[in-house]
């Protein structure tokens, strides 16, 4: 990436968080370096909320960033403070990002909603709508998770898929099966009912499926028993066909708890996206996420997320 401005991405080691930070940096037009960070203890994390409310920002609570205050990564050492940005995603990075930014005189931008911390001391917050963020000048609402993938990622994904699947793709329908979490369930009975509906509604299509590392064994066995044009059973094969599904499918079915996959499906490609509702009752954030996407026409429709206006606002907030 070009340009003089640079970014330090603080990562908690979670791929989903790290990828959103990368997407944010790329949207800002910034080269970046990844720096692992963590609180020294659970007590240190608890203290970060108290100290933040008192206006005290210190890197002493953290492992992984103290050296950056005296020895920034080599390719950042020549950057003036106003050309340096600190980025973090997730609760393990929020306090670290603002503490390091203050120490270095840099800008601070975070992804997801830093609930419990002082919002005013972040330069920019990219907050999902489902978190019901406060209406503030430095809070930029986004309808879906950020996705770090680019055109080359999808081109490579399609090419790899075509090495495994030799059928037609002009009428491809993709099914992405996740797994249960605290706000969702997944049983063989529920899955069978959904698959029967999908096959009935898409007669004549090339039906393709992938399960995930979270898919229960009994659900994988059921999925495996259907007559797919292509199937990826994760417990047997870790190849990732999702980039090809996103690019090639005319319709994509995604289990509703899979927020990352729904975000990707609603951002790239041209497919109509259908959320398979395996969510537990109640007004939890997974339900809000899907309903917000449905109201926007991204779910049960083929409208794609366009964050160009939100990124322009973020760049202005970050002084870029």
C-alpha positions, 0 to 999 in steps of 0.5 A: 500500500502506498502513502506515508501514513502507517498503522500499528494493528494491536491484535488479541490473536483472534482471527475474526478480530484481526481481519476486521482490523486489517480491513479497517487499515486498508479502508483507511489506505494505511500500511500496517504492522501487527503487534500482539497485545494482552492484559497482564492479568484479569485484574489488569483488564478489570482495572483498565475500565476503572482507570479509563473512567478516571482518565488514566491511560497506561501501557503498564497494564499490558504485555506486548506494547511497552517497547513500542513507546521507545522502539516502534517497529522499524518501518514506522520509526520515521513517521511523524506522530500525526501520520501514525494510527493505532487500530484495535478490534475487540475488548482485549485491544480497546484500552491498549489502543488508546493508551498507546496512541496517547503515549505516541501522540497518534490517532486511535481507531477501533472496530466493534463497540468498546462498551464500558470504556470512555467513548470520547477518547477514541478518535474513531469507533466503527460500531456494528448497528446490532450493538446499539451504539451511542449516537456520537460524532466519533461513532460510525455505525456499520451494518455488518462486520468488516471483511478483509478479503480483496479481489485477489483473495476471491480470484484465488478462491475460485481458481482453487475451487475449480480444481476440485469441482468440474461441474457447471457454475451458472446455476450454483446455490451455496449452503454454509452450515455453521454450528451452535453457540450461546445464542443458537442451536443446531440439531439434525432434525432442524437441519433436515427440515432446512435442507429439505426446504432448500432442495425443494426450492432449488430444483435443477440447481447445482447445490453446493455445501460446506460445514465448519469446525463448529458443526456437530458430528450428527449434523455433518453426517446428515449433510453428508447424506444429501445428493450435493453437486459439491460438498465439503465436510470440514471434519474430513477436509479443511479446504475452504470453498466459501470464497468461490460460493460467494463469487459464483452463487446466485443464492447463498444460504447461511446459518444465522449465527455465522455473523462473519459468513453472513457479513462476507456474503452480504458484502461481496458477490451478487448472490441473494442471501438467505439466513437459516434461522437457528437462533434462540428466542430473545432480543440478543445481538445475533437476532438484532444483527440478522434483523438489521441486515434483513431491514437493509435488504442485505438478507432475503435480498441481494443488496450488498453492503457499501461502506464507502461513505462510512470509510470516508467519515472514518478517514476524516475522524482519523485526520487522513 
